């Protein structure tokens, strides 16, 4: 097998060349990252409270659910055409 057969050229047009990279998509990508970070961080405290490592605080389940919901919504907005 020749090297030219293994190395394939890039096929198609990247998203930024089609004009899909907008400031709105960038903003939703940042919101997605922050929301999922809140979800995982609060989820750690939620798991610690459930397994008795610390006292359960009301904010852990609320922030975990809120972070997941906002993260999923924002992720859908990033993929929206």
mmCIF file as gemmi writes it, N, C-alpha and C atoms, coordinates in Angstrom:
data_model
loop_
_atom_site.group_PDB
_atom_site.id
_atom_site.type_symbol
_atom_site.label_atom_id
_atom_site.label_alt_id
_atom_site.label_comp_id
_atom_site.label_asym_id
_atom_site.label_entity_id
_atom_site.label_seq_id
_atom_site.pdbx_PDB_ins_code
_atom_site.Cartn_x
_atom_site.Cartn_y
_atom_site.Cartn_z
_atom_site.occupancy
_atom_site.B_iso_or_equiv
_atom_site.pdbx_formal_charge
_atom_site.auth_seq_id
_atom_site.auth_asym_id
_atom_site.pdbx_PDB_model_num
ATOM 1 N N . UNK Axp A 1 ? 0.856 -1.177 0 1 0 ? 1 A 1
ATOM 2 C CA . UNK Axp A 1 ? 0 0 0 1 0 ? 1 A 1
ATOM 3 C C . UNK Axp A 1 ? 0.898 1.235 0 1 0 ? 1 A 1
ATOM 4 N N . UNK Axp A 2 ? 0.633 2.103 -0.896 1 0 ? 2 A 1
ATOM 5 C CA . UNK Axp A 2 ? 1.442 3.305 -1.055 1 0 ? 2 A 1
ATOM 6 C C . UNK Axp A 2 ? 1.017 4.373 -0.041 1 0 ? 2 A 1
ATOM 7 N N . UNK Axp A 3 ? 1.925 5.27 0.218 1 0 ? 3 A 1
ATOM 8 C CA . UNK Axp A 3 ? 1.645 6.342 1.172 1 0 ? 3 A 1
ATOM 9 C C . UNK Axp A 3 ? 0.517 7.24 0.688 1 0 ? 3 A 1
ATOM 10 N N . UNK Axp A 4 ? 0.414 7.442 -0.62 1 0 ? 4 A 1
ATOM 11 C CA . UNK Axp A 4 ? -0.658 8.279 -1.165 1 0 ? 4 A 1
ATOM 12 C C . UNK Axp A 4 ? -2.036 7.659 -0.936 1 0 ? 4 A 1
ATOM 13 N N . UNK Axp A 5 ? -2.094 6.345 -0.85 1 0 ? 5 A 1
ATOM 14 C CA . UNK Axp A 5 ? -3.371 5.68 -0.587 1 0 ? 5 A 1
ATOM 15 C C . UNK Axp A 5 ? -3.798 5.865 0.868 1 0 ? 5 A 1
ATOM 16 N N . UNK Axp A 6 ? -2.831 5.954 1.756 1 0 ? 6 A 1
ATOM 17 C CA . UNK Axp A 6 ? -3.135 6.114 3.183 1 0 ? 6 A 1
ATOM 18 C C . UNK Axp A 6 ? -3.519 7.55 3.497 1 0 ? 6 A 1
ATOM 19 N N . UNK Axp A 7 ? -2.785 8.496 2.962 1 0 ? 7 A 1
ATOM 20 C CA . UNK Axp A 7 ? -3.042 9.907 3.233 1 0 ? 7 A 1
ATOM 21 C C . UNK Axp A 7 ? -4.137 10.4 2.3 1 0 ? 7 A 1
ATOM 22 N N . UNK Axp A 8 ? -5.27 10.708 2.855 1 0 ? 8 A 1
ATOM 23 C CA . UNK Axp A 8 ? -6.384 11.203 2.054 1 0 ? 8 A 1
ATOM 24 C C . UNK Axp A 8 ? -6.504 12.708 2.249 1 0 ? 8 A 1
ATOM 25 N N . UNK Axp A 9 ? -6.844 13.413 1.207 1 0 ? 9 A 1
ATOM 26 C CA . UNK Axp A 9 ? -7.006 14.866 1.353 1 0 ? 9 A 1
ATOM 27 C C . UNK Axp A 9 ? -8.263 15.191 2.153 1 0 ? 9 A 1
ATOM 28 N N . UNK Axp A 10 ? -8.283 16.385 2.692 1 0 ? 10 A 1
ATOM 29 C CA . UNK Axp A 10 ? -9.485 16.834 3.394 1 0 ? 10 A 1
ATOM 30 C C . UNK Axp A 10 ? -10.631 16.93 2.407 1 0 ? 10 A 1
ATOM 31 N N . UNK Axp A 11 ? -11.734 16.324 2.759 1 0 ? 11 A 1
ATOM 32 C CA . UNK Axp A 11 ? -12.895 16.307 1.874 1 0 ? 11 A 1
ATOM 33 C C . UNK Axp A 11 ? -13.968 17.187 2.491 1 0 ? 11 A 1
ATOM 34 N N . UNK Axp A 12 ? -14.556 18.05 1.716 1 0 ? 12 A 1
ATOM 35 C CA . UNK Axp A 12 ? -15.624 18.899 2.212 1 0 ? 12 A 1
ATOM 36 C C . UNK Axp A 12 ? -15.125 20.268 2.612 1 0 ? 12 A 1
ATOM 37 N N . UNK Axp A 13 ? -16.061 21.067 3.048 1 0 ? 13 A 1
ATOM 38 C CA . UNK Axp A 13 ? -15.776 22.43 3.466 1 0 ? 13 A 1
ATOM 39 C C . UNK Axp A 13 ? -15.939 22.521 4.977 1 0 ? 13 A 1
ATOM 40 N N . UNK Axp A 14 ? -14.973 23.08 5.689 1 0 ? 14 A 1
ATOM 41 C CA . UNK Axp A 14 ? -15.126 23.204 7.137 1 0 ? 14 A 1
ATOM 42 C C . UNK Axp A 14 ? -16.26 24.163 7.495 1 0 ? 14 A 1
ATOM 43 N N . UNK Axp A 15 ? -16.751 24.035 8.718 1 0 ? 15 A 1
ATOM 44 C CA . UNK Axp A 15 ? -17.903 24.835 9.144 1 0 ? 15 A 1
ATOM 45 C C . UNK Axp A 15 ? -17.624 26.328 9.109 1 0 ? 15 A 1
ATOM 46 N N . UNK Axp A 16 ? -16.408 26.739 9.482 1 0 ? 16 A 1
ATOM 47 C CA . UNK Axp A 16 ? -16.134 28.175 9.495 1 0 ? 16 A 1
ATOM 48 C C . UNK Axp A 16 ? -16.15 28.752 8.086 1 0 ? 16 A 1
ATOM 49 N N . UNK Axp A 17 ? -15.81 27.938 7.084 1 0 ? 17 A 1
ATOM 50 C CA . UNK Axp A 17 ? -15.833 28.426 5.71 1 0 ? 17 A 1
ATOM 51 C C . UNK Axp A 17 ? -17.257 28.545 5.177 1 0 ? 17 A 1
ATOM 52 N N . UNK Axp A 18 ? -18.176 27.775 5.762 1 0 ? 18 A 1
ATOM 53 C CA . UNK Axp A 18 ? -19.579 27.857 5.354 1 0 ? 18 A 1
ATOM 54 C C . UNK Axp A 18 ? -20.323 28.952 6.111 1 0 ? 18 A 1
ATOM 55 N N . UNK Axp A 19 ? -19.641 29.625 7.011 1 0 ? 19 A 1
ATOM 56 C CA . UNK Axp A 19 ? -20.268 30.72 7.741 1 0 ? 19 A 1
ATOM 57 C C . UNK Axp A 19 ? -21.032 30.294 8.976 1 0 ? 19 A 1
ATOM 58 N N . UNK Axp A 20 ? -20.811 29.072 9.459 1 0 ? 20 A 1
ATOM 59 C CA . UNK Axp A 20 ? -21.541 28.598 10.625 1 0 ? 20 A 1
ATOM 60 C C . UNK Axp A 20 ? -20.911 29.043 11.936 1 0 ? 20 A 1
ATOM 61 N N . UNK Axp A 21 ? -19.694 29.552 11.912 1 0 ? 21 A 1
ATOM 62 C CA . UNK Axp A 21 ? -19.064 30.021 13.132 1 0 ? 21 A 1
ATOM 63 C C . UNK Axp A 21 ? -19.476 31.47 13.346 1 0 ? 21 A 1
ATOM 64 N N . UNK Axp A 22 ? -20.424 31.644 14.231 1 0 ? 22 A 1
ATOM 65 C CA . UNK Axp A 22 ? -20.919 32.979 14.527 1 0 ? 22 A 1
ATOM 66 C C . UNK Axp A 22 ? -20.665 33.289 15.991 1 0 ? 22 A 1
ATOM 67 N N . UNK Axp A 23 ? -20.839 34.531 16.341 1 0 ? 23 A 1
ATOM 68 C CA . UNK Axp A 23 ? -20.649 34.906 17.746 1 0 ? 23 A 1
ATOM 69 C C . UNK Axp A 23 ? -21.713 34.265 18.629 1 0 ? 23 A 1
ATOM 70 N N . UNK Axp A 24 ? -22.894 34.036 18.074 1 0 ? 24 A 1
ATOM 71 C CA . UNK Axp A 24 ? -23.952 33.378 18.855 1 0 ? 24 A 1
ATOM 72 C C . UNK Axp A 24 ? -23.577 31.928 19.18 1 0 ? 24 A 1
ATOM 73 N N . UNK Axp A 25 ? -23.029 31.216 18.209 1 0 ? 25 A 1
ATOM 74 C CA . UNK Axp A 25 ? -22.615 29.83 18.454 1 0 ? 25 A 1
ATOM 75 C C . UNK Axp A 25 ? -21.464 29.788 19.457 1 0 ? 25 A 1
ATOM 76 N N . UNK Axp A 26 ? -20.559 30.741 19.374 1 0 ? 26 A 1
ATOM 77 C CA . UNK Axp A 26 ? -19.45 30.784 20.329 1 0 ? 26 A 1
ATOM 78 C C . UNK Axp A 26 ? -19.964 31.04 21.73 1 0 ? 26 A 1
ATOM 79 N N . UNK Axp A 27 ? -20.933 31.945 21.851 1 0 ? 27 A 1
ATOM 80 C CA . UNK Axp A 27 ? -21.508 32.243 23.159 1 0 ? 27 A 1
ATOM 81 C C . UNK Axp A 27 ? -22.194 31.001 23.735 1 0 ? 27 A 1
ATOM 82 N N . UNK Axp A 28 ? -22.954 30.271 22.909 1 0 ? 28 A 1
ATOM 83 C CA . UNK Axp A 28 ? -23.627 29.063 23.392 1 0 ? 28 A 1
ATOM 84 C C . UNK Axp A 28 ? -22.613 27.976 23.746 1 0 ? 28 A 1
ATOM 85 N N . UNK Axp A 29 ? -21.494 27.919 23.052 1 0 ? 29 A 1
ATOM 86 C CA . UNK Axp A 29 ? -20.455 26.948 23.393 1 0 ? 29 A 1
ATOM 87 C C . UNK Axp A 29 ? -19.847 27.255 24.762 1 0 ? 29 A 1
ATOM 88 N N . UNK Axp A 30 ? -19.653 28.519 25.059 1 0 ? 30 A 1
ATOM 89 C CA . UNK Axp A 30 ? -19.137 28.912 26.371 1 0 ? 30 A 1
ATOM 90 C C . UNK Axp A 30 ? -20.161 28.602 27.456 1 0 ? 30 A 1
ATOM 91 N N . UNK Axp A 31 ? -21.438 28.893 27.192 1 0 ? 31 A 1
ATOM 92 C CA . UNK Axp A 31 ? -22.497 28.581 28.164 1 0 ? 31 A 1
ATOM 93 C C . UNK Axp A 31 ? -22.558 27.076 28.401 1 0 ? 31 A 1
ATOM 94 N N . UNK Axp A 32 ? -22.405 26.27 27.346 1 0 ? 32 A 1
ATOM 95 C CA . UNK Axp A 32 ? -22.413 24.812 27.483 1 0 ? 32 A 1
ATOM 96 C C . UNK Axp A 32 ? -21.287 24.355 28.4 1 0 ? 32 A 1
ATOM 97 N N . UNK Axp A 33 ? -20.101 24.877 28.19 1 0 ? 33 A 1
ATOM 98 C CA . UNK Axp A 33 ? -18.95 24.479 28.991 1 0 ? 33 A 1
ATOM 99 C C . UNK Axp A 33 ? -19.14 24.846 30.462 1 0 ? 33 A 1
ATOM 100 N N . UNK Axp A 34 ? -19.609 26.044 30.721 1 0 ? 34 A 1
ATOM 101 C CA . UNK Axp A 34 ? -19.806 26.486 32.102 1 0 ? 34 A 1
ATOM 102 C C . UNK Axp A 34 ? -20.914 25.693 32.77 1 0 ? 34 A 1
ATOM 103 N N . UNK Axp A 35 ? -22.012 25.444 32.045 1 0 ? 35 A 1
ATOM 104 C CA . UNK Axp A 35 ? -23.144 24.715 32.631 1 0 ? 35 A 1
ATOM 105 C C . UNK Axp A 35 ? -22.758 23.281 32.982 1 0 ? 35 A 1
ATOM 106 N N . UNK Axp A 36 ? -22.029 22.611 32.098 1 0 ? 36 A 1
ATOM 107 C CA . UNK Axp A 36 ? -21.619 21.244 32.408 1 0 ? 36 A 1
ATOM 108 C C . UNK Axp A 36 ? -20.578 21.214 33.524 1 0 ? 36 A 1
ATOM 109 N N . UNK Axp A 37 ? -19.756 22.248 33.631 1 0 ? 37 A 1
ATOM 110 C CA . UNK Axp A 37 ? -18.815 22.329 34.755 1 0 ? 37 A 1
ATOM 111 C C . UNK Axp A 37 ? -19.567 22.464 36.07 1 0 ? 37 A 1
ATOM 112 N N . UNK Axp A 38 ? -20.619 23.289 36.088 1 0 ? 38 A 1
ATOM 113 C CA . UNK Axp A 38 ? -21.451 23.426 37.296 1 0 ? 38 A 1
ATOM 114 C C . UNK Axp A 38 ? -22.122 22.103 37.614 1 0 ? 38 A 1
ATOM 115 N N . UNK Axp A 39 ? -22.619 21.412 36.587 1 0 ? 39 A 1
ATOM 116 C CA . UNK Axp A 39 ? -23.263 20.114 36.781 1 0 ? 39 A 1
ATOM 117 C C . UNK Axp A 39 ? -22.323 19.114 37.45 1 0 ? 39 A 1
ATOM 118 N N . UNK Axp A 40 ? -21.105 18.981 36.922 1 0 ? 40 A 1
ATOM 119 C CA . UNK Axp A 40 ? -20.183 18.006 37.482 1 0 ? 40 A 1
ATOM 120 C C . UNK Axp A 40 ? -19.692 18.412 38.873 1 0 ? 40 A 1
ATOM 121 N N . UNK Axp A 41 ? -19.437 19.692 39.067 1 0 ? 41 A 1
ATOM 122 C CA . UNK Axp A 41 ? -18.968 20.158 40.378 1 0 ? 41 A 1
ATOM 123 C C . UNK Axp A 41 ? -20.037 19.951 41.439 1 0 ? 41 A 1
ATOM 124 N N . UNK Axp A 42 ? -21.272 20.342 41.117 1 0 ? 42 A 1
ATOM 125 C CA . UNK Axp A 42 ? -22.36 20.142 42.079 1 0 ? 42 A 1
ATOM 126 C C . UNK Axp A 42 ? -22.668 18.66 42.246 1 0 ? 42 A 1
ATOM 127 N N . UNK Axp A 43 ? -22.491 17.887 41.173 1 0 ? 43 A 1
ATOM 128 C CA . UNK Axp A 43 ? -22.712 16.445 41.262 1 0 ? 43 A 1
ATOM 129 C C . UNK Axp A 43 ? -21.751 15.771 42.225 1 0 ? 43 A 1
ATOM 130 N N . UNK Axp A 44 ? -20.526 16.263 42.305 1 0 ? 44 A 1
ATOM 131 C CA . UNK Axp A 44 ? -19.576 15.716 43.279 1 0 ? 44 A 1
ATOM 132 C C . UNK Axp A 44 ? -20.063 15.943 44.706 1 0 ? 44 A 1
ATOM 133 N N . UNK Axp A 45 ? -20.557 17.157 44.984 1 0 ? 45 A 1
ATOM 134 C CA . UNK Axp A 45 ? -21.077 17.438 46.324 1 0 ? 45 A 1
ATOM 135 C C . UNK Axp A 45 ? -22.357 16.654 46.597 1 0 ? 45 A 1
ATOM 136 N N . UNK Axp A 46 ? -23.164 16.455 45.57 1 0 ? 46 A 1
ATOM 137 C CA . UNK Axp A 46 ? -24.377 15.657 45.71 1 0 ? 46 A 1
ATOM 138 C C . UNK Axp A 46 ? -24.03 14.208 46.035 1 0 ? 46 A 1
ATOM 139 N N . UNK Axp A 47 ? -23.066 13.644 45.325 1 0 ? 47 A 1
ATOM 140 C CA . UNK Axp A 47 ? -22.642 12.27 45.591 1 0 ? 47 A 1
ATOM 141 C C . UNK Axp A 47 ? -22.033 12.143 46.986 1 0 ? 47 A 1
ATOM 142 N N . UNK Axp A 48 ? -21.254 13.128 47.397 1 0 ? 48 A 1
ATOM 143 C CA . UNK Axp A 48 ? -20.668 13.1 48.741 1 0 ? 48 A 1
ATOM 144 C C . UNK Axp A 48 ? -21.751 13.164 49.803 1 0 ? 48 A 1
ATOM 145 N N . UNK Axp A 49 ? -22.793 13.942 49.549 1 0 ? 49 A 1
ATOM 146 C CA . UNK Axp A 49 ? -23.892 14.011 50.504 1 0 ? 49 A 1
ATOM 147 C C . UNK Axp A 49 ? -24.7 12.729 50.549 1 0 ? 49 A 1
ATOM 148 N N . UNK Axp A 50 ? -24.874 12.094 49.409 1 0 ? 50 A 1
ATOM 149 C CA . UNK Axp A 50 ? -25.638 10.842 49.367 1 0 ? 50 A 1
ATOM 150 C C . UNK Axp A 50 ? -24.893 9.695 50.031 1 0 ? 50 A 1
ATOM 151 N N . UNK Axp A 51 ? -23.578 9.684 49.909 1 0 ? 51 A 1
ATOM 152 C CA . UNK Axp A 51 ? -22.788 8.607 50.5 1 0 ? 51 A 1
ATOM 153 C C . UNK Axp A 51 ? -22.29 8.923 51.9 1 0 ? 51 A 1
ATOM 154 N N . UNK Axp A 52 ? -22.746 10.014 52.479 1 0 ? 52 A 1
ATOM 155 C CA . UNK Axp A 52 ? -22.453 10.317 53.868 1 0 ? 52 A 1
ATOM 156 C C . UNK Axp A 52 ? -21.096 10.928 54.134 1 0 ? 52 A 1
ATOM 157 N N . UNK Axp A 53 ? -20.418 11.41 53.137 1 0 ? 53 A 1
ATOM 158 C CA . UNK Axp A 53 ? -19.118 12.02 53.354 1 0 ? 53 A 1
ATOM 159 C C . UNK Axp A 53 ? -19.235 13.446 53.893 1 0 ? 53 A 1
ATOM 160 N N . UNK Axp A 54 ? -20.369 14.065 53.654 1 0 ? 54 A 1
ATOM 161 C CA . UNK Axp A 54 ? -20.629 15.398 54.183 1 0 ? 54 A 1
ATOM 162 C C . UNK Axp A 54 ? -22.137 15.584 54.251 1 0 ? 54 A 1
ATOM 163 N N . UNK Axp A 55 ? -22.554 16.649 54.929 1 0 ? 55 A 1
ATOM 164 C CA . UNK Axp A 55 ? -23.986 16.926 55.029 1 0 ? 55 A 1
ATOM 165 C C . UNK Axp A 55 ? -24.527 17.382 53.685 1 0 ? 55 A 1
ATOM 166 N N . UNK Axp A 56 ? -25.753 16.949 53.39 1 0 ? 56 A 1
ATOM 167 C CA . UNK Axp A 56 ? -26.398 17.34 52.137 1 0 ? 56 A 1
ATOM 168 C C . UNK Axp A 56 ? -26.892 18.775 52.269 1 0 ? 56 A 1
ATOM 169 N N . UNK Axp A 57 ? -26.559 19.583 51.285 1 0 ? 57 A 1
ATOM 170 C CA . UNK Axp A 57 ? -27.027 20.96 51.251 1 0 ? 57 A 1
ATOM 171 C C . UNK Axp A 57 ? -28.011 21.079 50.107 1 0 ? 57 A 1
ATOM 172 N N . UNK Axp A 58 ? -28.994 21.936 50.218 1 0 ? 58 A 1
ATOM 173 C CA . UNK Axp A 58 ? -30.04 22.044 49.197 1 0 ? 58 A 1
ATOM 174 C C . UNK Axp A 58 ? -29.507 22.495 47.85 1 0 ? 58 A 1
ATOM 175 N N . UNK Axp A 59 ? -28.39 23.217 47.848 1 0 ? 59 A 1
ATOM 176 C CA . UNK Axp A 59 ? -27.888 23.774 46.585 1 0 ? 59 A 1
ATOM 177 C C . UNK Axp A 59 ? -27.257 22.72 45.675 1 0 ? 59 A 1
ATOM 178 N N . UNK Axp A 60 ? -26.757 21.628 46.243 1 0 ? 60 A 1
ATOM 179 C CA . UNK Axp A 60 ? -26.1 20.613 45.406 1 0 ? 60 A 1
ATOM 180 C C . UNK Axp A 60 ? -27.063 19.982 44.402 1 0 ? 60 A 1
ATOM 181 N N . UNK Axp A 61 ? -28.225 19.46 44.822 1 0 ? 61 A 1
ATOM 182 C CA . UNK Axp A 61 ? -29.123 18.886 43.807 1 0 ? 61 A 1
ATOM 183 C C . UNK Axp A 61 ? -29.714 19.939 42.871 1 0 ? 61 A 1
ATOM 184 N N . UNK Axp A 62 ? -29.975 21.131 43.389 1 0 ? 62 A 1
ATOM 185 C CA . UNK Axp A 62 ? -30.552 22.183 42.547 1 0 ? 62 A 1
ATOM 186 C C . UNK Axp A 62 ? -29.553 22.605 41.47 1 0 ? 62 A 1
ATOM 187 N N . UNK Axp A 63 ? -28.317 22.853 41.853 1 0 ? 63 A 1
ATOM 188 C CA . UNK Axp A 63 ? -27.301 23.265 40.878 1 0 ? 63 A 1
ATOM 189 C C . UNK Axp A 63 ? -26.97 22.142 39.9 1 0 ? 63 A 1
ATOM 190 N N . UNK Axp A 64 ? -27.001 20.912 40.376 1 0 ? 64 A 1
ATOM 191 C CA . UNK Axp A 64 ? -26.718 19.783 39.496 1 0 ? 64 A 1
ATOM 192 C C . UNK Axp A 64 ? -27.778 19.656 38.41 1 0 ? 64 A 1
ATOM 193 N N . UNK Axp A 65 ? -29.029 19.7 38.796 1 0 ? 65 A 1
ATOM 194 C CA . UNK Axp A 65 ? -30.122 19.596 37.819 1 0 ? 65 A 1
ATOM 195 C C . UNK Axp A 65 ? -30.145 20.819 36.91 1 0 ? 65 A 1
ATOM 196 N N . UNK Axp A 66 ? -29.949 21.997 37.48 1 0 ? 66 A 1
ATOM 197 C CA . UNK Axp A 66 ? -29.943 23.22 36.69 1 0 ? 66 A 1
ATOM 198 C C . UNK Axp A 66 ? -28.782 23.236 35.69 1 0 ? 66 A 1
ATOM 199 N N . UNK Axp A 67 ? -27.602 22.823 36.129 1 0 ? 67 A 1
ATOM 200 C CA . UNK Axp A 67 ? -26.45 22.769 35.234 1 0 ? 67 A 1
ATOM 201 C C . UNK Axp A 67 ? -26.653 21.784 34.098 1 0 ? 67 A 1
ATOM 202 N N . UNK Axp A 68 ? -27.252 20.63 34.407 1 0 ? 68 A 1
ATOM 203 C CA . UNK Axp A 68 ? -27.523 19.646 33.361 1 0 ? 68 A 1
ATOM 204 C C . UNK Axp A 68 ? -28.54 20.171 32.357 1 0 ? 68 A 1
ATOM 205 N N . UNK Axp A 69 ? -29.606 20.776 32.844 1 0 ? 69 A 1
ATOM 206 C CA . UNK Axp A 69 ? -30.645 21.291 31.953 1 0 ? 69 A 1
ATOM 207 C C . UNK Axp A 69 ? -30.114 22.408 31.057 1 0 ? 69 A 1
ATOM 208 N N . UNK Axp A 70 ? -29.404 23.35 31.632 1 0 ? 70 A 1
ATOM 209 C CA . UNK Axp A 70 ? -28.861 24.46 30.843 1 0 ? 70 A 1
ATOM 210 C C . UNK Axp A 70 ? -27.799 23.953 29.875 1 0 ? 70 A 1
ATOM 211 N N . UNK Axp A 71 ? -26.971 23.011 30.316 1 0 ? 71 A 1
ATOM 212 C CA . UNK Axp A 71 ? -25.944 22.45 29.449 1 0 ? 71 A 1
ATOM 213 C C . UNK Axp A 71 ? -26.524 21.731 28.247 1 0 ? 71 A 1
ATOM 214 N N . UNK Axp A 72 ? -27.567 20.938 28.468 1 0 ? 72 A 1
ATOM 215 C CA . UNK Axp A 72 ? -28.201 20.232 27.351 1 0 ? 72 A 1
ATOM 216 C C . UNK Axp A 72 ? -28.891 21.201 26.395 1 0 ? 72 A 1
ATOM 217 N N . UNK Axp A 73 ? -29.549 22.212 26.955 1 0 ? 73 A 1
ATOM 218 C CA . UNK Axp A 73 ? -30.205 23.205 26.106 1 0 ? 73 A 1
ATOM 219 C C . UNK Axp A 73 ? -29.182 23.969 25.276 1 0 ? 73 A 1
ATOM 220 N N . UNK Axp A 74 ? -28.1 24.394 25.922 1 0 ? 74 A 1
ATOM 221 C CA . UNK Axp A 74 ? -27.071 25.165 25.212 1 0 ? 74 A 1
ATOM 222 C C . UNK Axp A 74 ? -26.378 24.306 24.164 1 0 ? 74 A 1
ATOM 223 N N . UNK Axp A 75 ? -26.187 23.032 24.456 1 0 ? 75 A 1
ATOM 224 C CA . UNK Axp A 75 ? -25.567 22.143 23.472 1 0 ? 75 A 1
ATOM 225 C C . UNK Axp A 75 ? -26.444 22.013 22.238 1 0 ? 75 A 1
ATOM 226 N N . UNK Axp A 76 ? -27.745 21.957 22.423 1 0 ? 76 A 1
ATOM 227 C CA . UNK Axp A 76 ? -28.655 21.91 21.288 1 0 ? 76 A 1
ATOM 228 C C . UNK Axp A 76 ? -28.609 23.213 20.481 1 0 ? 76 A 1
ATOM 229 N N . UNK Axp A 77 ? -28.418 24.33 21.162 1 0 ? 77 A 1
ATOM 230 C CA . UNK Axp A 77 ? -28.328 25.624 20.462 1 0 ? 77 A 1
ATOM 231 C C . UNK Axp A 77 ? -27.029 25.712 19.648 1 0 ? 77 A 1
ATOM 232 N N . UNK Axp A 78 ? -25.967 25.088 20.114 1 0 ? 78 A 1
ATOM 233 C CA . UNK Axp A 78 ? -24.71 25.094 19.357 1 0 ? 78 A 1
ATOM 234 C C . UNK Axp A 78 ? -24.885 24.327 18.051 1 0 ? 78 A 1
ATOM 235 N N . UNK Axp A 79 ? -25.619 23.224 18.097 1 0 ? 79 A 1
ATOM 236 C CA . UNK Axp A 79 ? -25.818 22.405 16.904 1 0 ? 79 A 1
ATOM 237 C C . UNK Axp A 79 ? -26.933 22.914 15.995 1 0 ? 79 A 1
ATOM 238 N N . UNK Axp A 80 ? -27.724 23.883 16.445 1 0 ? 80 A 1
ATOM 239 C CA . UNK Axp A 80 ? -28.84 24.368 15.637 1 0 ? 80 A 1
ATOM 240 C C . UNK Axp A 80 ? -28.322 25.055 14.38 1 0 ? 80 A 1
ATOM 241 N N . UNK Axp A 81 ? -29.024 24.849 13.319 1 0 ? 81 A 1
ATOM 242 C CA . UNK Axp A 81 ? -28.615 25.47 12.046 1 0 ? 81 A 1
ATOM 243 C C . UNK Axp A 81 ? -29.129 26.858 11.887 1 0 ? 81 A 1
